[in-house]
Amino acid sequence: MFKINNENFDIEYAFLEAYNASDRAQRLIFDLEIGAKRKDFVFNGHEIHLDSDIRLEIGKLLVIYPNQIKKWEDIAGTTIKWHEPERDEPESDYPEEAFLYVLDDKEPDDVYDGKAEFRNVNGKLFLRIKAFVDMYVGSKWYKKLPLEIETELHFNGIAYCDWPEDICKEKTKPYLDADEYEIVENIWGASILMPGSMKEKYFDRAKHGRFD
């Protein structure tokens, strides 16, 4: 489910990705990205042509500390709330950036007054989001439109620079059990350490231009 102002869109992908802030900070940070599309979309009388994904991005959605979890799915049961993007608080453990890229806008729209709940459903990780977004459509601002999302999440891995696999795994061990993780390279040659079971999904997304 992906709804803006009760208008339904088709979810194409929904995944978490992580990065290690620094060895000194001792934190693993999770970001979220969800993409959706819809054909023949009319919004308040304006026909909208979607040339690219509708994309929700929440940077620094969740911060994990050493020995807090063993598997990425263990974040089930966590609830995150935010009001405005906290761009001036880089050490905050709450969402730093929550943006919606939608309707061919050149600038993203802030997503605010949000709540994100992670749930375990039959051994799979699901996310439910309720929030608001302001959108500029047809030369007019529409304020506080409800945004609702409910979807299964996948894990896109942990991004490193150009470290070899053994070092990436060593850096991951304080946060996750890395034994079943493998290295792939993204389009820029950066190392991505991900569960082996996710590699097929990762490269399948690459065929559709989402290889990052």
N, C-alpha and C positions, 0 to 999 in steps of 0.2 A: 504494500500500500504506500503510495506517495501522493499526497493531496495538497494542493494550494487553493485555499478558499473553497474547499469541497470539490474542486476539479481534480479528476483522477489522471495520473500519469503512469506509464509503464516503467518499472524499475529495470535498468539494464545491468547494473553492478552495484555492489555495496561491500566495502571492505575497510578494514583497519590496516594501517601501516605504522611502523614504529621506528624510532631512532634513539640512539644513546646520546644524551645531551653532552656528557663529558665524563671522563673517569673521576674527575674531582667531584662533580655534582651527584654521581651515583643515582641516576634516575633513568628509567626507560619511559619514553614519552610516546603515547599512541595518538595518531591523527585519524580522522574519519573522512571518507569520500563516498558519496552516493550519487549515481547518475540515473536520469530518467528521461524519457522522450514521450512525445505525443504528436500525432498527425492531425491536421485540420483543427487547430486549437483556436477558438474564438473566446476572447476575454472581454467581458463587458462591451460587446459589440465590435471589438477590434480583432481582426483576423491576424494571428501571429504566425509567422513563418520561423520555425525552429531550424537553424542551420547547424546547431551543435547541441551537445548535451545540456540538459538542465542539471546543474551540479551543485550539491551541497557539500561544502568543505568546512570541517571544524578542526582547526589546528590545536594541538595540545588538549585534546579531549580528556585524556586520562593519563595520570602519572603513576608509574609503578616503581617501588623501591626494592632493593635487594631482599630476597627471601620472602617476598609478599605473596607471590603466586608461583606455581610450577608450570602451568600451561596457560596459553593466552586465553583459552576458553574460561579460565577460572575468574575472569572479571565479571562473570554472571553474578547478579545480585547487587551490582554497583549502580548507583543513581547519581547523575551529575546535573546540577542546575546552574543556570547563568542568567544574567540580565542583559548587560551590554558586552561587546567584545572588550577584553581587558588587555588592550595593546600596550599599555604603559606598565604592566606588571609581569615582566618576563619570568619571574620565579613563581608565579601563581600556579596552583594545582588545579585550577579550573580552566574552562575553555578560554584561550587567548584570542582566537579568531573564529567567528562563525559566520560564514558568508554563503549566499545563494547566487550562483551565476545562472541567470535565467533570461529567456525572451530576447536573446541577442543584445542584451545590454553590454555596453563597453565597460561599465563599472559594476562591481558586485554589490548586492544588497545585503545589509546587515540582518542577521538572524538573532533575535533577542527574546528575553523572557522565556527561555527554553528549559526543557527537562528531557534528559536522555536516560532511559532505563535499559540496562542489559539483563537479559533473562535466558535461562537455560530451558530449552524446549526439546525434550527427547534427545538430549545429548548434543544439541546444536545451539549455537549462540545467536540469539535474536536481539534486535534493538528496536525500541519504541521511542519516538521523538514527538514532542508537542512543543511548538514555538510559534513566534510571530515574525513576519517579514514585511517590510515596506517595499512596494514595487512601483516603478515608473513605466506606465503603459499608455500608448496613444496620447502623449503629451500631458499626462495627468498622473499625479501620485495617488496611489492607493495605500492607505496606512493600516498597519496592524492586521494584515491578512493572516488567517490561521494556516500554519504548516503542520501537517501530520505525516509521519513516516513510520511504518512498521515493516521490518525486513530481516531476513537471515543475514548474518555477517560472515565474511571470509577474512583471512589474514594474509596480507600482501607481503609480509616479512619485515625484517629489520634492515634499514638502509645503513650501509657503511660506505667508506670511500673506496679505496682500492686494496683493502686488506686481503690477505689470503684466507682461505676457509678456516684454518686452524686458529688464527688470531681472532677472527670474527666469532667463532664458537666460544673461545675463551672469554671474550668480552661479554658474551650473552649469558654465560653460566650464572652470574649472580641474580639474574632475573627470570630466566626460563630454562627448562631442560632442553639443551641444544643437541642432544644425541641424534634426534631424528630430523635435524635441519640440514639443508643443503644450500650451496651457493649458486645463484644465477647472476647474470649481469644485465643491468638495464641498458637502455639505448645510449646512455652516456658512459657506459663502461664501469659504473659503480657496482660494488658488490651488494647483493641483496640476500640475506640469510633467511630462508623460509622453510616451513615444514615440507618435506618431500611430497606429501600428498597434495600440496597446493600448486606444484610446479605446472601441471597441465593447465589449470585454470589461468595461471599467470601468462603462459604463452598463448593461450586461446584469446585472452584479452588483447595481446599484442597484434593479433590479426585484424582487430577492429580499431587500431590506433590508440589503444590505451596501454602501451608498453612504456611504463615509467618506473 
